[in-house]
Amino acid sequence: MRQNESYSEITKWISATRFVVSEESQWQVKERDPSATVGQYGEAEKSEDQSDEPGALYDALFDAKGECELLPNDKSQVLNTQPQKTKE
C-alpha cells in the first residue's frame, strides 16, 4: 500500500472544546480490492496505470468528517464520524 495524498483540517469550531475535522486520503493498494475496507467512507477502483507492476493495482479514496473534543494533556477524542460527499 502506498499513500499518494492526505490532508486534514478543522472546518468548524462548535464550542471552545469541540470541533469538526475533515480528512481525505488517497492510496494505491496492490492486489487486493479495498472497497470493503473503505466502505461508505470512500471508493476504490482498479487503476488504469498498470505500468510494469505485476498484479492488480487499486486506487482508493477515503473522505470523512468527524466531531472531536479536546482533552487534557494535548489530546483529543473522536465523538462521531460520517462520510463526506465527494466533490465532482
URHUSUL-V806618 format. One record per residue. N is the residue number from 1. PSI is psi in whole degrees, 0 to 359 (none if undefined). NEAR is the number of other ideal C-beta (glycine too) atoms within 10 Angstrom. Layout:
N/PSI/NEAR, N/PSI/NEAR
//
This chain:
1/139/10, 2/128/9, 3/123/10, 4/325/11, 5/147/9, 6/141/11, 7/155/9, 8/150/13, 9/150/9, 10/122/10, 11/341/11, 12/136/11, 13/122/10, 14/321/11, 15/189/8, 16/339/7, 17/356/11, 18/143/14, 19/164/17, 20/131/15, 21/142/17, 22/138/15, 23/137/16, 24/135/18, 25/145/18, 26/133/16, 27/159/20, 28/125/16, 29/138/18, 30/129/13, 31/345/10, 32/124/13, 33/118/13, 34/10/20, 35/315/13, 36/327/8, 37/315/14, 38/335/19, 39/226/11, 40/352/8, 41/2/17, 42/198/21, 43/159/15, 44/146/19, 45/154/12, 46/132/10, 47/139/16, 48/335/7, 49/87/8, 50/343/11, 51/225/6, 52/14/4, 53/132/12, 54/146/8, 55/165/8, 56/146/13, 57/139/17, 58/138/18, 59/129/17, 60/141/22, 61/130/18, 62/128/20, 63/109/18, 64/163/18, 65/154/19, 66/150/16, 67/130/16, 68/162/19, 69/135/14, 70/140/13, 71/166/10, 72/163/5, 73/38/4, 74/37/6, 75/167/8, 76/162/13, 77/149/10, 78/126/10, 79/322/10, 80/160/9, 81/158/14, 82/152/10, 83/151/14, 84/150/16, 85/131/6, 86/134/10, 87/123/6, 88/none/3
//
